[in-house]
Amino acid sequence: MSNTIQVATLPAWAQAAARTLPLPVIALIIRRLVRTVIAKSPDILDRLGNHASVTFLIDPTDLPIQFLVRPTSEMLIQCRRSVSRGDYDARIAGPLAALIAMVSGELDGDALFFSRDVLIEGRTDAILSLRNAIDAAEIDFAMEFALLWGPLKPLAEDAAHFVFPVLKHLSGVDMAQRRIQAE
């Protein structure tokens, strides 16, 4: 009997839709989300310590978009269609559902790594530090995403309630099934 995790990839239609999204818009939304999270949990940067200046590549393997993250940089996050090896110090790659489930605490990062659903390379010490900082902050990314939209929050909640069940189905875990509530 095997305890491997089987995480599916996004369907072809979702991957095609992602190809049409303008990178500056995606970057703006994600940058704002991460800045909001850091503002609410500034100890994330403290927990990263000297790894806060590391450039992380978050690489959803089922999307045509990659994210360069440098926590102490003014740009914070850059979205790109392709990244070369010299652009980052540490890489975390895997299907989007696995990456979100890992960040949300729904799936164990070690289990995803050993099942080969998630690949890490480069500065593994920095990746471990990032994972520990995110785990300690107990961030609800679905709620934070909805709150970004201000008066459009109900529409963002509806979108989250559509997207997260799809990700649940793909990853096999219950991701943000609860109703998003403002603080």
Beta strands, then each sheet from edge to edge (+ up, - down):
strand 1: 56-60
strand 2: 66-69
strand 3: 77-80
strand 4: 90-94
strand 5: 119-122
sheet 1: 3+ 2- 1+ 4+ 5-
end
